[in-house]
Each structure stands twice: as structure tokens, then as C-alpha cells.
Amino acid sequence: MKMLRLLPIVLLSLSAIRAEEPEKITQTGAISGTVNIAFNTRTRLTAEGKPEKGAKDVYEVALNVGKTTEFKGKVERQPLLTSSVLGRIEQPGQLFYSLDLAVINPVNMTQRKTVGKWVGTVPIDNQGMYELTGVEASKNRISVDAIGKAPAFTDNFGGRLYGKGKKTEGIMSYVRKVQGKEVKLEVKNVDPMRFENVALAMGPAQSYPKTTVTGNLDFDYETGNWLTNGIRFHYTLNGQEYDDTVTGSIKWVEDPNRAANGKGQYEFNLRWNEDKNKTASTEADAFKSANDEEAFFAVDNSVPSLTGTIAYVDTMAKAGAEDTVSASKITYQLDANQLTKPQIMNFIKLWLIGIGPTNDE
């Protein structure tokens, strides 16, 4: 009899735990908006062809995340400059963040409030390593004010990002299951962007917890594609620990008339926890055909995923004798399929940390 009395309490407790789990959403334009870039370091050059001292690339950001959060402001990238004779540092390499953070009332979407900022100075060394903690006088951080019932807090980023600049030798293999078959893509000339114990700061609301990220996103110089066998996110929310593994690809597709119109786009096909969520194969799957490369980039909406495009309209210019992109107008239209808002927010924070490498050619 005692066990029967306890059963409703146990069931109630399990229901409460389930209620605290973040809701999964399927949403068109889960990440939308624009980033406009002026590559001043490519157009303001010295007689030796180096960027002028003081020239910075400027990234004007206006992004909406999950329909209820906005990032608006700018990120500036200052190149490392050294003397040609002794190699002395004449100007340190740095990123400068100044992004306003706003929230939109999910009950009344016309109500918007700026709640804080993402600010800080991130050093970049001559090996392309980003020290995400920031500098002592300007930590890389999210600072949120007390507004309404939401408390004030400041939380720092941390860890290291190793940007593009060091190509791997040999062939890299990327594997996924498609229609019950293992599909392999082999790539030469890969440049990994590596995340070493990256700490994503909490915010803009406390429902977006501090998150640790490891793994890599590899750039294929021959195709312009980004590929990963796993970016791993670890965080705690409502007392429960979560581990997300993101796999998949970001494919670069150029407009046939890109030389004249500057158009091209990234086509996203990133999947969350694919091994846990994929459906079991059947006998019939063995008879389905799958071209390896086409199948590798095929979208699979049966698993939680981020799809859609980041579209570029680039302005071309001469930098010395070379053709280069001097400016980019970028439009984000990324769709969530059965993802939680913390998963979407973690991705866009990581993408903004890599705003330099992901927009370089």
C-alpha cells in the first residue's frame, strides 16, 4: 500500500523534470538578419602591400535568434603587423566586440528591450590563435543589466580558437549514414578551425547557460566547404547536464555569374546528436542507391538540424595586382528543425567567435 501511495508522487516528480527540459522548436528563420563587412585591410595597403597601420576589417552585425533575441553592433578585426627587418610587433592582432543584446517579449513581439552588451578585446597571435578570455583590461564578456525580474550578471568567454592558417597534410575522411549506407567523403588540402575548451558566456538570458565547446570545423580549400566530424557542446540547464554533438557540412555554392555579380552562398546541413536520433535502417535500405558526394550533402530532416543559407553579395576590387573581396553584404536565413533555443544560441555564439575565419576566402 505504501508503494501505491508513493507512485503518484514519483510520477509527479518525473513530470516536473520533463517540464523543465527546453522545448524543441521547428522554426523558419531561427537565425536571420544581416552582416555587412568592409575589408579595409585589403584595400588600405602600404607600398609593400601590407595593411596600413590602423586599418581594420569592420563587421556590422544585425542578427535575430529564435525570434526573441537580437545581436546588433559591430566587431572589428585588427591585423598583426610586424617590422620587416627584426619582426618586432608594430600592431597587435585583435578582435574588438561591441554588440548590443536585446530581447523580444515572446508574449508580445512588438516589445523589445536592450538588456546588455557583448564586449571585449580578443588577442590574435601570429599562428592564428584567438585567446578568447580577452585582455586583462578588456575581458571578452556578456554583461546584462537588471531589468524587470531578470537579475544583472556578467559572464566571461574563455578558451582558445585556432583559426585558419595551418593546413593538414594527407587526406581527411568524413563519414555519415545515408539511407542505411555508410557514405564517406575524402578531402585533401584541409584547414581545421579548432575549438580548444572554448567557454561560451551565459546570456543574454540565464536560460542560455555557460557552455564548453571542443572539436573542429574544417575548411576545404578546393571547394570552399566547411566539414565536421563533431563539434561538442557541454552545458548544464535546470540542474540537468546536456551533451550535444554537431556533425555535418556547410557547402559553398557560387552563382554561375559570380565574377560579375559577386553572389555565392553557404548551404547549411548541420545535425545535432545524429547517432542518437537517426532512425533504424531496414532491409530495403540496402537496395537504395546513393551517389557518395550528393548523399553526403543531402539534408535529413528526420534528425534535429540547422539548414538554410548564408548568402553573400561580394564587391570585388584590386589589391595590388590581385583580385580580392573588398566588401560583403551577407543575409542569414537559417532554419531550425527540432532544436532547442539553447542549441541555436550556442551555435550562433560560436559562429560569431569565428567571424574572421568563417568570412575569409
C-alpha positions in Angstrom: 0.0 0.0 0.0 2.9 2.4 0.8 4.3 1.8 -2.7 0.9 2.7 -4.3 0.8 5.9 -2.3 4.3 6.9 -3.4 3.5 6.2 -7.1 1.6 9.5 -7.8 4.5 11.5 -6.1 7.1 9.7 -8.3 5.1 10.3 -11.4 4.6 14.0 -10.5 8.3 14.4 -9.9 9.1 12.8 -13.3 6.6 15.2 -15.0 8.3 18.2 -13.3 11.7 17.1 -14.6 10.3 16.7 -18.1 8.6 20.1 -17.9 12.0 21.8 -17.1 13.6 20.4 -20.3 13.9 23.1 -23.0 11.2 22.9 -25.7 12.3 21.7 -29.2 11.2 24.1 -31.9 10.9 23.9 -35.7 11.3 27.4 -37.0 11.9 29.1 -40.3 14.5 31.9 -39.9 15.6 30.7 -36.4 18.8 32.7 -37.2 18.0 35.6 -39.6 19.4 39.1 -40.4 22.5 40.6 -41.9 26.2 41.0 -41.5 27.9 43.7 -43.7 31.7 43.6 -43.9 34.2 46.2 -45.0 37.6 44.6 -45.6 39.6 47.7 -45.1 42.8 45.6 -44.5 42.6 44.5 -48.2 42.2 48.0 -49.7 44.2 50.3 -47.4 47.7 49.0 -48.2 51.2 50.3 -47.9 53.7 50.4 -50.8 54.9 46.9 -49.6 51.4 45.5 -49.9 50.8 45.2 -46.2 47.7 46.6 -44.4 48.2 50.2 -43.2 48.6 50.6 -39.5 45.2 51.4 -38.0 43.2 49.7 -40.9 40.6 47.3 -39.5 38.0 45.0 -41.0 34.6 46.0 -39.8 31.7 43.5 -39.4 28.3 45.3 -38.9 26.0 42.7 -37.2 22.2 42.7 -37.1 21.0 39.1 -36.3 17.8 37.8 -34.8 18.0 34.4 -32.9 14.9 32.3 -32.2 12.7 35.3 -32.9 13.2 36.6 -29.3 16.9 37.7 -29.1 18.9 40.2 -31.1 22.7 40.8 -31.6 23.3 44.3 -33.1 26.5 46.3 -33.4 30.0 45.7 -34.7 33.0 43.5 -34.5 36.4 44.9 -35.7 39.4 42.9 -36.6 42.9 44.4 -36.5 45.7 42.6 -38.1 49.0 41.7 -36.5 51.8 43.9 -38.1 55.5 43.3 -37.6 58.6 45.1 -38.8 60.1 43.7 -41.9 63.7 43.6 -40.6 63.5 42.5 -36.9 60.0 41.2 -36.8 59.1 43.5 -33.9 55.3 43.8 -33.3 54.2 47.2 -34.6 50.5 46.5 -34.0 48.9 43.5 -32.1 46.3 41.3 -33.8 43.0 41.8 -32.1 39.2 41.4 -32.3 37.1 44.1 -30.7 33.5 43.2 -29.8 30.7 45.7 -29.3 27.3 44.1 -29.7 24.1 45.3 -28.1 21.9 42.4 -26.8 18.2 42.8 -27.0 15.3 40.6 -26.1 11.8 40.5 -27.6 8.8 39.6 -25.5 7.5 36.2 -26.7 4.0 37.1 -25.5 4.0 40.5 -27.3 6.5 40.5 -30.2 6.3 44.3 -30.6 8.0 44.7 -27.2 11.8 44.9 -27.4 14.4 45.8 -24.7 18.2 46.2 -24.9 19.4 44.2 -21.9 23.2 44.3 -22.2 26.2 44.0 -24.4 28.8 41.6 -25.7 32.1 43.4 -25.4 35.8 42.8 -25.1 39.2 42.6 -26.8 40.4 39.2 -28.1 44.2 38.9 -28.9 45.2 37.0 -32.1 48.8 35.7 -32.3 50.9 35.1 -35.4 49.7 31.4 -35.6 46.1 32.4 -35.9 45.2 31.6 -32.2 42.5 33.6 -30.6 42.7 34.0 -26.8 39.0 34.2 -26.1 39.4 35.2 -22.5 40.4 38.6 -23.8 42.9 41.0 -22.4 43.2 42.0 -18.7 41.8 45.5 -19.2 39.0 44.3 -21.6 37.7 40.8 -20.9 35.6 39.2 -23.6 32.3 39.0 -21.9 28.5 39.3 -21.8 27.2 41.9 -19.4 23.5 42.1 -18.7 21.6 44.7 -16.7 18.9 44.1 -14.2 15.6 44.7 -16.0 12.2 43.7 -14.6 12.5 40.5 -12.6 15.7 39.4 -14.5 18.9 39.9 -12.4 22.1 41.5 -13.6 25.1 39.3 -14.4 28.4 39.3 -16.2 29.9 36.2 -17.6 33.2 35.7 -19.5 34.2 33.8 -22.6 37.3 31.6 -22.4 39.4 29.0 -24.1 41.1 29.2 -27.5 40.1 29.2 -31.1 42.7 28.2 -33.7 41.6 29.9 -36.9 42.5 29.1 -40.5 46.2 29.2 -41.4 47.7 25.8 -40.8 46.8 23.2 -43.5 46.8 19.5 -42.7 48.8 17.0 -44.8 47.2 13.9 -46.3 43.6 13.0 -46.8 40.8 13.7 -44.2 37.8 11.4 -44.2 34.2 12.4 -43.2 31.6 9.7 -42.7 27.8 9.8 -42.4 24.9 7.2 -42.7 22.6 7.8 -45.6 19.6 5.5 -46.4 21.2 2.8 -44.3 24.6 3.1 -46.1 27.8 4.5 -44.9 28.9 7.4 -47.1 32.4 8.6 -47.0 33.8 11.9 -48.3 37.6 12.2 -48.6 39.2 15.7 -48.8 42.7 16.9 -49.4 44.0 20.4 -48.6 42.0 20.8 -45.4 42.5 23.7 -42.9 41.0 23.0 -39.4 39.4 25.7 -37.3 39.8 24.1 -33.8 37.9 24.8 -30.6 40.1 24.2 -27.5 37.9 24.2 -24.3 36.1 27.3 -25.6 33.8 28.7 -23.0 30.7 30.5 -24.3 29.5 33.1 -21.9 26.0 32.8 -20.4 23.3 35.0 -21.8 21.6 37.2 -22.9 19.2 35.4 -20.6 20.1 32.9 -17.9 18.2 30.3 -19.9 21.2 30.3 -22.2 23.8 28.7 -19.9 27.6 28.8 -20.0 28.8 26.2 -22.4 32.1 24.4 -23.1 32.9 23.6 -26.7 35.5 21.3 -28.2 36.1 19.8 -31.7 36.8 21.3 -35.1 35.2 22.7 -38.2 37.5 22.0 -41.2 37.8 24.2 -44.3 38.3 22.6 -47.7 40.3 24.9 -49.9 39.4 23.2 -53.1 35.6 23.5 -52.7 35.2 26.3 -50.1 33.1 23.8 -48.0 33.2 23.5 -44.2 33.1 20.0 -42.8 33.0 18.5 -39.3 33.0 15.0 -37.7 31.9 16.6 -34.4 31.7 19.9 -32.5 30.8 19.1 -28.9 28.8 21.3 -26.6 28.5 20.7 -22.9 26.3 22.7 -20.5 24.0 22.4 -17.5 20.4 23.8 -17.6 17.8 23.5 -14.8 20.2 21.1 -12.9 20.5 18.7 -15.8 23.7 18.2 -17.9 23.5 18.2 -21.7 26.0 17.0 -24.3 25.3 17.9 -27.9 27.4 16.7 -30.8 27.1 18.6 -34.1 28.1 16.9 -37.3 27.6 17.7 -41.0 28.6 20.2 -43.6 28.3 23.8 -44.8 28.6 23.8 -48.6 29.8 26.7 -50.6 27.8 27.2 -53.9 28.8 30.0 -56.3 26.4 31.8 -58.6 27.3 31.0 -62.2 27.8 34.7 -62.8 29.7 35.4 -59.6 32.6 37.1 -61.4 30.1 39.8 -62.4 27.5 39.8 -59.6 29.6 38.7 -56.6 27.0 36.2 -55.5 27.5 32.9 -53.6 26.1 31.2 -50.6 26.7 28.7 -47.8 24.1 25.9 -47.7 23.9 24.5 -44.1 23.4 20.9 -43.3 24.3 20.6 -39.6 22.8 17.8 -37.5 22.5 17.6 -33.7 23.2 14.2 -31.9 22.8 12.3 -35.2 23.8 9.0 -33.7 21.2 9.2 -31.0 18.4 10.4 -33.3 18.8 8.5 -36.6 16.1 6.0 -37.5 17.0 2.3 -37.8 17.7 1.0 -41.3 15.6 -1.7 -42.9 16.3 -4.5 -45.4 15.1 -2.2 -48.2 17.7 0.4 -47.5 20.5 -1.8 -48.8 18.9 -1.6 -52.3 18.7 2.2 -52.4 21.3 4.0 -54.5 23.3 6.9 -53.1 25.9 8.9 -55.0 28.5 9.4 -52.3 29.1 13.2 -52.7 25.4 14.1 -53.3 24.3 11.8 -50.5 26.9 13.3 -48.1 25.4 16.8 -48.5 21.8 15.7 -48.6 19.5 17.2 -45.9 18.0 14.8 -43.5 15.0 16.3 -41.6 14.5 13.1 -39.6 17.1 14.3 -37.1 17.4 17.7 -35.3 19.2 20.0 -37.7 20.1 23.5 -38.8 19.6 24.1 -42.5 19.1 27.1 -44.9 21.6 29.6 -46.3 24.0 32.4 -45.6 24.0 34.3 -48.9 26.8 36.7 -50.0 26.9 39.6 -52.4 30.6 40.5 -52.6 32.3 43.6 -54.0 35.4 42.8 -55.9 38.5 45.1 -56.0 42.1 45.1 -56.9 44.6 44.8 -54.1 47.9 45.5 -55.8 47.9 43.1 -58.7 45.5 40.7 -57.0 41.7 40.5 -57.2 40.1 40.4 -53.8 36.8 40.8 -52.0 36.7 44.4 -50.6 33.2 44.2 -49.0 30.4 41.7 -48.4 26.7 42.0 -47.8 25.5 38.9 -46.1 22.0 37.7 -45.5 21.2 34.9 -42.9 18.3 32.6 -43.3 18.9 29.5 -41.2 16.0 27.2 -40.2 15.8 25.1 -37.1 14.3 21.6 -37.2 13.5 20.2 -33.7 16.3 22.2 -31.9 16.1 23.9 -28.6 16.7 27.6 -28.2 19.9 26.9 -26.1 21.2 24.8 -29.0 20.5 27.5 -31.5 22.1 30.2 -29.3 25.2 28.1 -28.7 25.7 27.8 -32.4 25.4 31.5 -33.2 27.7 32.5 -30.4 30.3 30.0 -31.7 29.9 31.3 -35.3 30.3 34.9 -34.1 33.5 33.9 -32.3 34.8 32.6 -35.6 33.6 35.7 -37.6 37.0 36.3 -39.0 38.0 32.8 -40.3 34.4 32.0 -41.5 34.3 35.0 -43.7 37.9 34.8 -45.1 38.5 33.3 -48.5 
